[in-house]
Amino acid sequence: MSLISFDMDDEQPQTRHAEVRRREALLQAAVARVEAAVGEADPSLEAETDWYVAVLLDGMLRRAIVVEYREWVGHCEDLLRDQLTRLGRDPELWSAQRRAVRGAELVALVRRVLLEELDADLPDSVWDGLEELSTVAETIDDATLAARRSLRDRYPDYFSPMDPFGDGDEGGRLTITEEHAARAFAAVAAFWAPSRGLPYRLPRHRI
């Protein structure tokens, strides 16, 4: 049984799950507003407008994925430090390990600490989604040709053979779509999903 516990008035997974869904709704609204600008533009500038909207959406979706990953990491760091402290264990041991890894290695570390220290695990599909999210987010942040090539080998559907922005990317154009963003939100939401995600206990009501 999971050793993770929260106070009755501090059921964190529900709160985190709701936050993910709010951010997703905000992104969808922002994308819709940008796309609406195409119809409002001067028809004689349609080619230029389509290109500019594509650039704006690409940047917006990239940042959304990075933000979602950072939010998950930050909340996991707080969660593990708090839960280890509740069990009388030194949270600095976790912090030291965390500082030594990033990306997919960090996801694997979180999984291991949850399982070995807190007797909590989630389905492989949840971890697969988080590993994909971490790899994509780190590649966007890294912005090197080597990182893009590594990402392309693992997740080729993030790349397009087209070079619409003319930047001559030899690693293929890293192209973030709304579907990719939806997968990022789904990965984090699955981790926090009440009753299906992170297993935890609440204290019983006093009579």
Beta strands, then each sheet from edge to edge (+ up, - down):
strand 1: 159-160
strand 2: 173-174
sheet 1: 1+ 2-
end
